[in-house]
Every structure is written in C-alpha cells, then in structure tokens.
Amino acid sequence: MEISHDHSYVSQAEREFISRGYACESFYSLRFNFVYTKEQQAESRAYAETVGLDSDAWNSCITANAQRRSEHMERIANLLAQNFKIYQYDKEETVPHNSDWDLFFWCNDFSSTMQGLLSGRDYGYFTLAFNDKHDHERRQKVYNRAMRILELFSDDENLHIAVQYTAIMDDAKIKRDAALAGLGIAGRNCVYKGMEGRVETNGETLFFRKKRSRKYVYRLTDAAVLSLSWQLSA
C-alpha cells in the first residue's frame, strides 16, 4: 500500500488565512487507485509481445484485467462501507443525503471505462469525500479510523491512496474581524485580483472600483475585505 498526501488544492490565499488563524487545513477526500507494479507492467508487455495477441484476444485480456482490478478494489470499498455511513455507496440508498453521513462515495462505471465490454461499477478507481458539514475534528476522527482499517491492506502492492486536503474557513471569525477591518480600508487605493483601483462604501457594504471605471464595481466578501486590509497594512 502506498499513501501520498496532496495539498495542491489549498490555494495561496487560503494558506494566508490558515497562517493568520482564520482557517485550518483539513481532509477533503481519499482517492483509491489500483496501480500495477513496474514488474507486473513489464510482465504484461512481455506476454503480449510473445503471444502476439489479435484484437479479440487483446480485448479479452484488457477486459479480464479491468474486472480483476475492480474486484480487487471492491473488497476494500466494501470493508469501509461496513464501518462508516457512506452516502451513495449502497444502491438501495440506505444512507440518505440529508443524514449525518461520514463519507461520500464515487466511482466510474464500466460503460465509460470499458465501453461495450463490461457494465456496472468500476471500482478500480474510487473516491471517498469527507462531509463538508463536518468540522476538522470530526473529519480527523473519520480519517484516523479509516487509516486503522486500511492497515489491513498494508501489504497490498497495488493499492495507492491519495489523501487530498482542503481549507476550512472560520466564517464567524472572518465576518467579525472584517467588520472592523472595513473601517480602515474604505476610500483607499489598492490592488484587487490584479486590478488597480480603490475601495468604496455605501455605508453598509464595501465595493472595489477598478481604476477609470465609472459604471461597474465588485462587491467585496468578508474574506476579501480582510485580505485587502492585510495588503494595505503591509
């Protein structure tokens, strides 16, 4: 089993909010993939070259491999489904979307990956996304328990798992501090999304007006107000 950690989906702007205590990095999804080892790939190539498969035999070979990959990964998905409330895994929908589920299941269908050759779910690659209504602590507990279960497959040389991260914003703290920060940036020149201009207000809401623009303005979110206040105080 190989586990990698993918932090690339956390933007630079989000990283600044994390560093200033307005957000935290948390778990977004677990991506499961069946990957042949280099030795297995070399054996397959050597076999194909030696036997000289025609088109029918080649289709039969790739169909068998796809089915093998799917069955191999399905047992992992099944074990996790026995230990968590997973929305969209059970075809009978025993876990409704409006319930307090732990993970959201997605996988390809053979109608897309093996058109005309196989049908049904292709478990060779599947994802389990964390519930976006859960805070970091809840996601951490789900992640820790999933990792303990997956230790059973530690010797599985074909199992690759990617842990994808996201940023969870502290909306209440951002809203509160943006209300204070807005008092200090109204009427000031700044750069917003690469555009030069100034911050304006109607007394209740803050807007950004691009330089030399008379008609159009951009309404500023609480997060944008905070970000601009940091820029202008630097």
C-alpha positions as CSV (number, residue, x, y, z in Angstrom):
1,M,0.0,0.0,0.0
2,E,1.3,3.4,-0.9
3,I,-0.1,6.6,0.6
4,S,0.5,10.1,-0.7
5,H,-0.7,13.5,0.6
6,D,-2.0,16.1,-1.9
7,H,-2.0,19.7,-0.5
8,S,-2.1,21.3,-4.0
9,Y,-5.8,22.2,-3.8
10,V,-5.2,24.6,-0.9
11,S,-4.6,28.0,-2.6
12,Q,-2.0,30.5,-1.6
13,A,-4.8,32.9,-0.4
14,E,-6.2,30.1,1.8
15,R,-2.7,29.4,3.2
16,E,-2.5,33.0,4.3
17,F,-5.8,32.7,6.1
18,I,-4.5,29.5,7.8
19,S,-1.3,31.2,8.9
20,R,-3.3,34.1,10.4
21,G,-5.6,31.8,12.3
22,Y,-8.7,32.3,10.2
23,A,-8.8,28.8,8.6
24,C,-7.4,25.4,9.1
25,E,-6.2,22.7,6.7
26,S,-8.4,19.6,6.8
27,F,-9.3,16.5,4.8
28,Y,-11.2,16.7,1.6
29,S,-11.1,13.2,0.1
30,L,-9.4,9.8,0.0
31,R,-8.7,8.7,-3.6
32,F,-8.2,4.9,-4.1
33,N,-6.5,3.6,-7.2
34,F,-5.3,0.2,-8.4
35,V,-1.8,0.6,-9.9
36,Y,0.2,-2.3,-11.4
37,T,3.8,-2.5,-10.1
38,K,6.6,-2.0,-12.6
39,E,7.3,-5.7,-12.6
40,Q,3.7,-6.5,-13.4
41,Q,3.7,-4.0,-16.2
42,A,6.8,-5.5,-17.7
43,E,5.4,-9.0,-17.5
44,S,2.2,-7.9,-19.3
45,R,4.2,-6.3,-22.1
46,A,6.4,-9.3,-22.5
47,Y,3.4,-11.6,-22.6
48,A,1.7,-9.5,-25.2
49,E,4.8,-9.4,-27.4
50,T,5.5,-13.1,-27.1
51,V,1.9,-14.3,-27.8
52,G,1.1,-11.7,-30.4
53,L,-2.5,-11.1,-29.4
54,D,-5.0,-10.3,-32.1
55,S,-7.8,-7.7,-31.5
56,D,-10.3,-10.2,-30.0
57,A,-7.7,-11.7,-27.7
58,W,-6.4,-8.2,-26.7
59,N,-10.0,-7.1,-25.8
60,S,-10.4,-10.3,-23.8
61,C,-7.2,-9.6,-21.9
62,I,-7.9,-6.0,-21.1
63,T,-11.5,-6.9,-20.0
64,A,-10.1,-9.6,-17.6
65,N,-7.6,-7.1,-16.2
66,A,-10.3,-4.4,-15.7
67,Q,-12.5,-6.9,-13.9
68,R,-9.7,-8.1,-11.8
69,R,-8.8,-4.5,-10.8
70,S,-12.4,-3.7,-9.9
71,E,-12.9,-6.8,-7.9
72,H,-9.6,-6.3,-6.1
73,M,-10.7,-2.7,-5.0
74,E,-14.3,-3.6,-4.3
75,R,-13.3,-5.6,-1.3
76,I,-11.6,-2.5,0.2
77,A,-14.6,-0.3,-0.5
78,N,-16.9,-3.0,1.0
79,L,-14.9,-3.1,4.2
80,L,-15.0,0.7,4.6
81,A,-18.7,0.7,3.9
82,Q,-19.2,-1.7,6.8
83,N,-17.5,0.6,9.2
84,F,-18.8,4.1,8.0
85,K,-22.0,5.7,6.9
86,I,-21.2,6.2,3.2
87,Y,-23.6,8.2,1.1
88,Q,-24.2,6.9,-2.5
89,Y,-22.4,3.5,-1.8
90,D,-25.5,1.4,-1.2
91,K,-27.5,1.2,-4.4
92,E,-30.6,1.0,-2.3
93,E,-29.7,4.4,-0.7
94,T,-30.0,3.2,2.9
95,V,-27.8,6.2,3.8
96,P,-29.9,9.3,2.7
97,H,-28.1,12.5,1.7
98,N,-29.8,14.6,4.5
99,S,-28.5,12.2,7.1
100,D,-25.3,12.7,9.1
101,W,-23.1,10.6,6.8
102,D,-19.3,10.3,7.1
103,L,-18.1,9.9,3.6
104,F,-19.4,10.4,0.0
105,F,-18.7,7.6,-2.5
106,W,-17.9,8.0,-6.2
107,C,-16.5,5.7,-8.8
108,N,-16.5,5.3,-12.6
109,D,-18.9,3.0,-14.5
110,F,-17.7,0.4,-16.9
111,S,-20.0,2.0,-19.5
112,S,-17.4,4.8,-19.6
113,T,-14.1,3.0,-18.9
114,M,-14.8,-0.2,-20.8
115,Q,-17.4,0.8,-23.4
116,G,-19.2,-2.2,-24.8
117,L,-17.1,-4.7,-22.9
118,L,-18.3,-4.5,-19.3
119,S,-21.1,-3.0,-17.4
120,G,-21.7,-1.9,-13.8
121,R,-19.4,-0.1,-11.3
122,D,-15.7,0.1,-12.0
123,Y,-14.1,0.1,-8.5
124,G,-10.6,0.2,-10.0
125,Y,-10.6,3.9,-9.0
126,F,-12.9,5.4,-6.4
127,T,-13.1,8.3,-4.0
128,L,-14.5,8.9,-0.6
129,A,-15.1,12.6,0.1
130,F,-15.5,13.9,3.7
131,N,-18.8,15.5,4.7
132,D,-18.3,19.3,4.1
133,K,-20.7,20.0,7.0
134,H,-18.3,18.4,9.5
135,D,-15.6,20.4,11.3
136,H,-11.9,19.4,11.3
137,E,-12.1,17.4,14.5
138,R,-14.9,15.2,13.1
139,R,-13.1,14.7,9.8
140,Q,-9.9,13.9,11.7
141,K,-11.7,11.1,13.7
142,V,-13.1,9.6,10.4
143,Y,-9.7,9.8,8.8
144,N,-7.9,8.1,11.8
145,R,-10.4,5.3,11.9
146,A,-10.2,4.8,8.1
147,M,-6.4,4.6,8.3
148,R,-6.5,2.0,11.1
149,I,-8.9,-0.2,8.9
150,L,-6.7,0.3,5.8
151,E,-3.7,-1.0,7.7
152,L,-5.2,-4.5,7.0
153,F,-4.1,-3.8,3.4
154,S,-0.6,-2.6,4.2
155,D,1.0,-5.5,2.1
156,D,-1.2,-4.7,-0.9
157,E,1.3,-3.7,-3.6
158,N,-1.3,-2.4,-6.0
159,L,-3.2,-0.2,-3.6
160,H,-2.5,3.5,-3.9
161,I,-4.3,6.0,-1.7
162,A,-4.0,9.8,-2.1
163,V,-5.2,12.0,0.8
164,Q,-6.5,15.3,-0.6
165,Y,-6.6,18.4,1.6
166,T,-8.8,21.5,1.6
167,A,-9.1,24.6,3.8
168,I,-12.0,25.1,6.2
169,M,-12.6,28.8,6.8
170,D,-13.7,30.2,10.1
171,D,-16.6,32.2,8.7
172,A,-17.8,33.6,12.0
173,K,-14.3,35.0,12.9
174,I,-13.8,36.3,9.4
175,K,-17.1,38.1,9.4
176,R,-16.5,39.7,12.8
177,D,-13.0,40.9,12.0
178,A,-13.9,42.1,8.5
179,A,-16.5,44.4,10.0
180,L,-13.7,46.1,11.9
181,A,-11.1,46.0,9.1
182,G,-13.5,47.6,6.7
183,L,-13.4,50.8,8.6
184,G,-9.8,51.2,7.8
185,I,-9.8,50.5,4.1
186,A,-12.8,52.4,2.8
187,G,-11.6,55.1,0.4
188,R,-8.1,53.7,0.0
189,N,-6.3,52.7,-3.2
190,C,-5.4,49.0,-3.6
191,V,-4.9,46.1,-5.9
192,Y,-7.7,43.5,-6.1
193,K,-7.4,40.4,-8.2
194,G,-4.6,42.0,-10.2
195,M,-6.6,45.2,-10.8
196,E,-5.7,48.7,-9.6
197,G,-8.5,50.7,-8.0
198,R,-10.0,51.8,-4.7
199,V,-12.3,50.6,-2.0
200,E,-15.7,52.4,-1.8
201,T,-18.7,52.0,0.5
202,N,-22.4,52.9,0.5
203,G,-22.3,53.0,4.3
204,E,-23.2,49.3,4.7
205,T,-21.3,47.3,2.1
206,L,-17.7,47.6,0.7
207,F,-17.0,47.6,-3.0
208,F,-14.0,47.7,-5.2
209,R,-14.0,50.1,-8.2
210,K,-11.4,49.4,-10.9
211,K,-9.3,52.4,-11.9
212,R,-11.0,54.6,-14.6
213,S,-14.2,52.5,-14.3
214,R,-17.3,54.6,-13.8
215,K,-20.1,52.1,-14.1
216,Y,-19.0,48.7,-12.6
217,V,-17.9,47.8,-9.1
218,Y,-17.2,44.5,-7.4
219,R,-18.9,43.7,-4.1
220,L,-16.2,42.6,-1.5
221,T,-16.7,39.5,0.5
222,D,-15.7,39.4,4.2
223,A,-12.7,37.4,3.2
224,A,-11.7,39.9,0.5
225,V,-12.0,42.8,3.0
226,L,-9.7,41.1,5.4
227,S,-7.2,40.2,2.7
228,L,-7.1,43.8,1.4
229,S,-6.6,45.1,5.0
230,W,-3.5,42.9,5.3
231,Q,-2.3,44.1,2.0
232,L,-2.7,47.7,2.9
233,S,-1.1,47.4,6.3
234,A,2.0,45.6,4.9
